[in-house]
Amino acid sequence: MRPSLAVLFLCAGFGKRLAPLTEHIPKPLLPFLGRTALEINKQKIDKLKKYFTITKMVCNTHHLAPLVVDRACKLGIEPIHENVLLGTGGCISNAIAHLGSPDYLLVHNGDILHTVDLLAFCHSALQHKGRVAGHLVGISFEKVNSLLVDKRGILKGIKNYWPQDKYACKPEGVSGVKDDKTGLTYSGIALYHKSFFKYCENRIADIKPFWVKAIEAGEKIVVQDYSGVSWHDFGTPQSLWDTMKWRMEKQGEYSFNYPKSKKLAFVSNEGEVQKTPDNLSNIIIYEKPSVPLYKGMHHQIIGENFKWEIQ
């Protein structure tokens, strides 16, 4: 008998670094070649039916909630509103009350795009010997790596957070990690066993204190290394540009090259995809642009109240 699985997409944040664009479009609803990030990620979940009985998919909402609710419902995702932002930890406790009693909960940021094989990730989690309260997808970003893991991938510390002595848990045995250097960065994707739920408190909180609470109670949190995948958190204008470029190249339907003979996509507020006019090169346009389009424009993201120069 397959274990039951509920899915929680995190969609409540403001996306402040992309304002004023995200004052009109929630970050998880930004379109990439005609499909929102939430829709792209939701489609990945269907493959998990091979190992789980998926009982419910939900998303938390706060910023521009009516827009998120409308799109989520069309995708078969039940919205759970937060009157105040509960954080990446508090939202789990709030969601659990709506989920029944699933054996597992997959938590997935709604505003990332990636090539993580969720089916392989979950299969590995189910095959792990001994009970594990949580499995995290880890990726390596040397400047911000904070998860300290041992050679088995078990979370042993969080740099500058827990334990207080950041040198207490050197991630020995981790490929490419030496001495006091950290191991991996949390990707925003996690699979939690129901045994983890009791450590999630009903309060505004980041997820880290709940990990620590579980570990100190004798539970295991395992970090699976997916450093070789493509992973994009499009939280800044430059990273939004890079994500669009990657998505276009991955899709293969549109070309993205810097020679003026090649065009980036035109993205309307309805998410429709068109090629850019012949006199433009490498432009992303959201909503109705507030600046006139002129010959020779290139390397810019343009919207109703902004124009971002991109490298």
C-alpha positions in Angstrom: 0.0 0.0 0.0 1.4 3.4 -1.0 1.9 6.0 1.7 -0.3 9.1 1.5 1.2 12.5 0.6 0.1 16.0 0.9 1.8 18.9 -0.9 2.2 22.5 0.3 3.3 25.2 -2.1 4.6 28.4 -0.4 3.1 31.3 -2.2 2.4 34.0 0.5 5.5 36.2 0.3 5.8 39.8 -1.0 8.7 39.3 -3.4 9.9 42.8 -2.4 13.1 42.7 -4.4 11.1 42.5 -7.6 8.9 45.5 -6.7 7.1 47.2 -8.4 6.5 44.2 -10.7 5.4 42.1 -7.7 3.0 44.8 -6.5 0.7 43.6 -9.4 1.8 40.0 -10.0 2.6 37.6 -7.2 6.0 36.1 -7.6 4.8 32.5 -8.0 2.5 33.7 -10.8 5.2 35.3 -12.9 4.9 33.7 -16.4 7.7 31.8 -18.1 6.9 31.1 -21.7 3.2 31.3 -21.0 3.1 29.2 -17.8 3.4 30.5 -14.3 6.1 29.1 -11.9 3.3 27.6 -9.8 1.9 25.8 -12.7 5.3 24.5 -13.8 6.0 23.1 -10.3 2.6 21.7 -9.8 3.0 19.5 -13.0 6.1 17.9 -11.4 3.9 16.6 -8.6 1.8 14.3 -10.8 4.8 12.0 -11.3 4.9 11.3 -7.5 1.8 9.1 -7.9 4.1 6.3 -8.6 5.1 6.1 -4.9 2.4 8.0 -3.1 -1.4 8.4 -2.9 -1.6 12.2 -3.2 -4.4 13.2 -0.9 -4.3 17.0 -1.2 -2.4 19.9 -2.7 -2.5 23.3 -0.9 -0.8 26.6 -1.0 -0.5 29.4 1.6 -1.6 32.9 0.5 -1.2 36.4 1.8 0.2 39.0 -0.6 -2.2 39.6 -3.5 -4.2 36.6 -2.2 -7.2 36.9 -4.6 -4.8 36.4 -7.6 -3.1 33.4 -6.1 -6.4 31.9 -5.0 -7.9 32.2 -8.5 -4.9 30.6 -10.2 -4.4 27.9 -7.5 -8.1 26.8 -7.7 -7.8 26.4 -11.5 -4.8 24.1 -10.9 -6.6 22.0 -8.3 -4.6 23.5 -5.4 -6.6 24.5 -2.3 -5.6 27.9 -0.9 -5.0 28.5 2.8 -4.9 32.1 3.8 -2.6 33.6 6.3 -3.8 36.9 7.9 -0.1 37.5 8.8 2.9 35.9 7.2 3.7 32.9 9.3 7.2 32.2 7.9 8.6 29.0 6.3 8.1 27.1 9.5 4.8 28.5 11.0 3.0 28.0 7.7 3.5 24.2 8.0 1.7 24.0 11.4 -1.1 26.2 9.9 -1.4 23.9 6.9 -1.4 20.6 8.8 -4.8 21.4 10.2 -6.2 21.3 6.7 -4.4 18.2 5.5 -6.0 15.4 7.4 -3.4 12.9 8.5 -1.0 12.3 5.6 2.0 10.0 6.0 4.2 12.6 4.3 4.2 16.3 3.5 6.1 17.7 0.5 6.9 21.4 1.0 7.9 23.2 -2.1 8.6 27.0 -2.6 6.2 28.3 -5.2 8.7 30.8 -6.6 11.6 28.6 -7.7 12.2 26.7 -10.9 14.6 23.7 -11.1 15.4 20.4 -12.6 15.4 18.4 -9.4 14.0 14.9 -10.0 11.3 14.9 -7.3 10.5 11.3 -8.1 14.1 10.2 -7.4 14.3 12.4 -4.4 11.2 10.9 -2.8 12.2 7.4 -3.8 15.5 7.8 -2.1 13.7 9.1 1.0 11.4 6.1 1.2 14.3 3.7 0.8 16.3 5.3 3.7 17.1 2.8 6.5 15.5 3.8 9.8 12.9 6.5 10.3 13.8 10.0 9.2 11.7 13.0 10.2 12.7 15.0 7.1 14.6 15.0 3.9 15.8 18.2 2.4 17.0 19.0 -1.1 20.4 20.6 -0.7 22.4 22.5 -3.3 25.8 24.1 -3.1 26.2 27.9 -3.2 29.7 28.4 -1.7 29.0 32.0 -0.4 25.8 31.1 1.5 26.1 27.4 2.3 24.9 26.9 5.9 23.8 23.3 6.3 26.5 21.2 8.1 26.1 17.6 7.1 28.1 14.5 7.9 29.2 11.9 5.4 25.8 10.2 5.5 24.1 13.4 4.7 22.6 13.8 8.2 22.1 17.4 9.3 24.5 18.1 12.2 24.4 21.9 12.4 23.5 25.2 10.8 26.3 27.6 10.5 26.0 30.7 12.7 22.7 29.4 14.1 23.0 25.9 15.7 25.1 24.8 17.6 26.4 28.2 18.8 29.9 27.1 18.1 30.0 27.0 14.3 33.1 24.9 14.4 31.4 22.1 16.4 30.0 20.2 13.5 32.5 20.2 10.6 30.9 18.4 7.6 33.6 15.8 7.3 33.3 13.4 4.4 31.2 15.8 2.3 32.6 16.0 -1.2 34.4 19.3 -1.8 34.0 20.4 1.8 37.0 20.9 4.1 37.7 22.0 7.6 35.1 24.5 8.9 33.4 25.2 5.5 29.7 24.5 5.3 28.2 21.9 3.1 24.9 22.8 1.4 22.2 25.3 1.0 18.5 24.5 1.6 16.7 24.6 -1.8 13.2 25.2 -0.6 12.1 21.6 -1.2 11.6 19.2 1.6 9.7 15.9 2.3 8.6 15.5 5.9 7.4 12.3 7.6 4.4 12.8 9.9 6.7 12.3 12.9 8.0 15.8 12.1 4.6 17.5 12.5 4.7 17.6 16.3 7.8 19.8 16.2 6.1 22.5 14.1 4.7 25.1 16.5 1.8 27.3 15.7 3.6 30.6 15.6 5.5 33.0 13.2 8.8 31.2 12.6 11.4 30.2 10.1 11.8 26.5 9.5 15.2 26.2 11.1 14.1 26.1 14.8 11.7 23.2 14.0 14.6 21.3 12.4 16.7 21.9 15.5 13.9 20.9 17.8 13.4 17.6 16.0 17.1 16.8 16.0 17.5 17.6 19.6 14.6 15.2 20.3 16.5 12.4 18.6 15.1 12.7 15.1 17.1 12.7 11.9 17.0 15.3 9.1 18.8 14.1 6.0 20.1 16.5 3.3 20.3 15.0 -0.2 22.9 16.7 -2.4 21.4 17.9 -5.7 24.2 20.4 -6.5 24.4 19.3 -10.1 20.9 20.4 -11.0 19.7 23.7 -12.4 18.0 25.7 -9.7 16.6 29.3 -9.9 15.2 31.5 -7.3 14.1 34.5 -9.4 14.1 37.0 -6.5 16.0 39.9 -8.2 15.8 41.5 -11.6 19.1 39.8 -12.7 18.0 36.4 -11.5 14.6 36.8 -13.1 16.4 37.5 -16.4 18.7 34.5 -15.9 15.7 32.3 -15.1 13.9 33.3 -18.2 17.0 32.8 -20.3 17.5 29.3 -18.8 13.8 28.4 -19.3 13.9 29.5 -23.0 17.0 27.5 -23.6 15.6 24.5 -21.8 12.3 24.7 -23.7 14.0 25.0 -27.0 10.9 26.8 -28.5 12.6 30.3 -28.4 16.2 31.2 -28.9 18.0 33.5 -26.5 21.4 34.8 -27.7 22.9 38.1 -27.5 23.4 38.7 -31.3 20.7 41.0 -32.5 19.5 38.5 -34.9 18.1 36.4 -32.0 15.2 37.6 -29.9 14.1 37.1 -26.3 10.4 36.5 -25.7 7.8 39.3 -25.2 5.8 38.4 -22.1 2.4 40.0 -21.7 0.5 40.4 -18.5 -1.7 37.5 -19.6 1.3 35.3 -19.9 1.1 35.1 -23.7 4.3 34.6 -25.5 5.3 36.5 -28.6 8.5 37.3 -30.3 9.9 40.7 -29.7 9.5 43.4 -32.5 12.2 43.4 -35.1 13.8 46.6 -33.8 14.4 45.2 -30.3 16.8 42.7 -28.9 16.7 40.7 -25.6 13.8 42.5 -23.9 11.3 41.1 -21.4 8.1 43.2 -21.2 5.6 42.7 -18.4 2.2 44.5 -18.3 2.0 47.8 -20.3 5.4 49.4 -20.4 5.6 52.9 -19.1 8.5 53.8 -21.4 8.4 54.0 -25.2 10.0 51.2 -27.1 12.7 52.4 -29.4 15.1 50.9 -31.8 18.2 49.5 -30.3 16.8 48.7 -26.9 18.4 45.6 -25.4 19.1 43.8 -22.1 16.2 45.3 -20.2 13.1 44.2 -18.2 10.3 46.7 -18.7 7.0 47.0 -16.9 4.3 49.5 -16.1 6.4 51.5 -13.6 9.9 50.4 -14.0 12.8 49.7 -16.4 15.6 47.4 -15.2 19.0 47.3 -17.0 20.4 43.8 -17.1 23.8 42.5 -17.5 
